[in-house]
Amino acid sequence: LTRRRMLAIAMIRSSNSASLAEVPDLMQVEKRFHELISEVAGLSDPSEEDEAVIRLLVHQWFGCIQVCLNGGLTVAQAEADLRRAAQLLTCDWRTVGEG
């Protein structure tokens, strides 16, 4: 996305302003993000709590890429932030929401 910055900015803006009910493809993108994160986490049947953590990771990714595209973060900083967010949110994936 950072190699085609203007296209990426347009994609982020359009996804931020579109209604999922009006643009069904956005839901497919969101679903694919969830599937990828579930696969990486080894979650074949994510629980509701797992899905909540996955949503937070997807939101973090969108926020980081937007700030990066706007010049507020370097790619390395955005990657570090995403890794840290994933560590914090999944520090013990099996006990998320238990306490």
Summary of the structure (lengths in Angstrom):
residues: 99
radius of gyration: 14.6
end to end distance: 37.5
largest distance: 43.0
contacts: 235
relative contact order: 0.13
helix: 72%
strand: 0%
